[in-house]
Amino acid sequence: MKLDADIKQQLEQYLQLLEGNVLLKVSAGTDSVSNDMLDLVHELSSMSDKITVEQTTLPRTPSFSVNRVGEETGITFAGVPLGHEFTSLVLALLQVSGRPPKVEQHIIDQIKGIRGEYRFETYVSLTCHNCPDVVQALNLLSVLNPGISHTMIDGAAFKDEVESKEIMAVPTVFLNGELFGNGRMSVEDILGKLGSSDTTAFEGKEPYDVLVVGGGPAGASAAIYAARKGIRTGIVAERFGGQVNDTLGIENLIGVKYTEGPKLAANLEEHAKEYNIDIMMSQRAKGLQKKDLIEVELENGAVLKSKTVILSTGARWRNMNVPGEAEFKNKGVAYCPHCDGPLFAGKRVAVVGGGNSGVEAAIDLAGVASHVTVLEFMPELKADSVLQDRLNSLPNTTVIKNAQVKEVTGDSKVNGVTYIERESGEEKHLELEGVFVQIGLVPNTEWLEGTLERTRMGEIIVDNRGATTLPGVFAAGDCTNSAYKQIIISMGSGATAALGAFDYMIRNQ
């Protein structure tokens, strides 16, 4: 396997940034993945005189480790880290070579302060856009702490391991042989799970003029607009981009013909960092009170104070709330077809939901699964006609309308779905291995119960300036009662809320 011209050109630019020598220790067999891996590491070596390759035996074949000469760093790639893991490979090479990581010093100190032996393994798919965050975070821990090691494992290259461990969602992380976690995790999340949280960074913070809670398109827009007014601005969130990170192709952001969710999320973060904004990531809010100032309590116990607050906490996937859904989450029940779809290659799956997201998921899954069944509650699909036409043209898809899902069945993992034909009332069962739930969104506002007015669906009620029913508190994006949930609308509402908050301060303080 030879690298295409674009990837090779990118690599040549990155490899010029190597600061010290890097040794790639390779464990290869005679299989096709081993051959592709050997092609990759030898091409890397040919592109930089700072990279050398050495044959060895590692716990997994095919795999290769990235080391300093004379020093094991604990970073291993089992498989060929291209696709979405290309950046993980590049960062590993740069950081092992001695190039400083772009993280805050207090995070570096936390990582270096961890004591003990931690052997991490992360199962990924190369089409998963959530996986690189976890891989890069754990690689960073391995670079900075000699007691930590990490292996990225491409599930497609190690299918037997995936089957034996019944891994049906990525990323899935094991620590010292035991399940550590599933899904996207930042460095701060991992440190928290290891019991190495740091609240000192929140001590003694002066009150803000505007504090934004949430880092999606609405929150990033609000923070940038506020900071441009020259006022003290902070943003606290779990992650930049919010649910945009879980979106693959974006074609309706006006002025941008095409982008992808993770790239847009990175652009939002990059733009916000151009301004004097106090950015606090990997944090969740748990309470809101209006006193002399507005106080936001975080789950880590810290309390942030501000003259005004903009809530932009977004939304999450809606659950079906039927028996078996929670029990088999990550054991056949999934919510991200781009991430987890490759794990269902050759298997029968169902998509619950016939809107645009559901039909797009079915089209995507039809390329890897043996058969895809779409279950729609209403008499007709709600997706755009162009998507329905595409779905109907595929030979391995079926659409069942007027279907009410009653239960997800299984033993140690999903083996089927029971549904009711709404017209006849007849109960039927589909035998399958995977269920992808695509039935809309739920606003992340439960923590605001009793604080301000929300709709019965939990959406924060706002006026045309983004103001909520609690003076000084504004809201924007998918957590509000906006008529449509779109990225571009969230960005606009974030700007509106920031201008509304600024106007409120002028008039009231």
Helices and strands as residue ranges (DSSP letters): H 5-15, E 22-27, H 32-47, E 51-55, E 63-68, E 71-78, G 83-85, H 86-96, H 105-112, E 118-124, H 131-144, E 148-154, H 159-164, E 172-175, E 178-182, H 187-193, G 200-202, E 208-213, H 217-227, E 233-236, G 242-246, E 249-250, E 259-260, H 261-272, E 277-280, E 285-290, E 294-298, E 303-311, E 315-317, E 333-334, H 337-340, G 341-344, E 348-352, H 356-366, E 371-375, H 385-392, E 397-400, E 403-410, E 414-421, E 427-431, E 434-437, E 441-443, G 446-448, E 473-475, G 477-479, H 487-508
